[in-house]
Amino acid sequence: MTSIEQNLQQVRQRISTAAGQCGRGPQEITLLAVSKTKPASAVAEAAAAGQRCFGENYVQEGVDKIQALADPCLVWHFIGPLQSNKSRLVAEHFDWCHTVDRLRIATRLNEQRPEDAQPLNVLIQVNISDEHSKSGITLAELPALAQAVALLPRLRLRGLMAIPAPETEYDRQLAVCRQMAAAFEQLQKDYPGVDTLSLGMSDDMDAAIAAGSTMVRIGTAIFGARDYASRQ
Ligand SMILES: *Cc1c(COP(=O)(O)O)cnc(C)c1O
């Protein structure tokens, strides 16, 4: 067994345990393997071990891997900050975008999504606790942006995403995750297609699952530490 395969098994086990502890089934939580900075060969290894969903932060790096693997079974999620001048590549190559936080970027993705592709699945990014981050909207801004995004025919509004500020105490992680879960439940009432709360990374995965996350984004625990120096 390769180390990526072993790591995947351990992460899946952690998800099952966390889900079981709060009376949820492991199939309610999708594992998104975050492969940023890792080579296509590492993604291929994870795919051979049954992993289907991959998350990328850098547009061109992600497109290169999507094209290198050319595997129609894989589902590609863009999870990095999105600049307007890169939106076309996301619209043309990815299946999901987690970081929609302004109407202007949503409108561009809608216009640029190819006719022959399924609508692009989008999540609205909420800045739930990190006042230093420029990404994400406030909860007060959510209803208006959700309403506008839901009207765009080449996008499919699937839910919310957040990257809470790092916090070591479980109870404080849980409090922030519960705020996101409450916003998600409200959004589900307003939009029947909403089914995804992208919340939880290696360090706050258990709290996120307890609060109701449906998708955890895990990189290091699957692929090992990242070497940013090797990025071009
Ligand atoms: C890098 C990244 C992750 C994964 O982080 P790890 O600490 O490697 O598990 C998850 N979500 C986002 C948005 C990221 O940028």
The ligand as a Gaussian input file, in Angstrom:
#p B3LYP/6-31G(d) Opt

LIG

0 1
 C       -4.875000      24.333000       1.551000
 C       -6.317000      24.354000       1.823000
 C       -6.948000      23.293000       2.491000
 C       -6.205000      22.086000       3.019000
 O       -5.363000      22.419000       4.061000
 P       -4.502000      21.322000       4.856000
 O       -4.067000      22.030000       6.064000
 O       -3.351000      20.946000       3.970000
 O       -5.361000      20.143000       5.138000
 C       -8.317000      23.374000       2.667000
 N       -9.045000      24.434000       2.228000
 C       -8.480000      25.463000       1.582000
 C       -9.319000      26.587000       1.117000
 C       -7.099000      25.455000       1.364000
 O       -6.545000      26.502000       0.732000

